[in-house]
Amino acid sequence: MIAVGHNSAMSAGHLRTAVIDWNTRNPETEIKAIEGNRSILHAGLRAGSIDFVVLPSQINYDDMKQALLWREPMMVALPICHHLAGQQSVEWAALKDETLMFPTHDLGAEIRDIVMDRLPPPDLCPEFHTQEASHASILSMLGEAKYITITTEAATGAQYPGVVFRKLHDPHGPVSISYSGYWSKINQNPALRRFLNYIRKRYALSFEPD
């Protein structure tokens, strides 16, 4: 078994695809997905209860090895009756008068920081709110809400009543977020090395598993 940690949705996206494909090809070494916040996942890596963790952006963990894995589009989630829902994509500038809701921790905080960096106050800054809830919980209530949220393509595989997803664009095209993988330098699980080699070949990456 390989324990793979993550802190974002897995209803679509590269991680879901890789896990399903691996489990199909390697039924004797199934992947167990573990969702948690960054601190819990890092502690699991250090304790050996988690073999591999996928997180947005890059974090410097001195006691871990890491590799940039892939990028995924950032998506705007809107009530179907929202005035932006009829567009094929949403520009950054269109968010300036909106109310955005995010989870308090992890991926929500990561995306909120990206939005604040792209839309600095005072002229272009939307109104931000946070909830002690998962992105899935926020999306489940979005159809009847007066706010919108931003997530990644990994959340778009699930259906939420009255909610549509639109790609977020800047003047150069679709906006994306990077994901990195982390594993312990002293992890002795032989299946982990096989999985790392699988990820490296599948996505044409150049990192060294050892």
Secondary structure, DSSP 8 states (H G I E B T S, - for coil): -EEEEESS--SSSHHHHHHHHHHHH-TTS-EEEEE--HHHHHHHHHHTS-SEEEEES----TTEEEEEEEEEEEEEEEETTSTTTTSSEEEGGGGTT-EEEEESSTHHHHHHHHHHHHS-TTTS--EEEEESS-HHHHHHHGGG-S-BEEEEGGGTTS--TTEEEEEEEETTEE-EEEEEEEEETT---HHHHHHHHHHHHHTT------
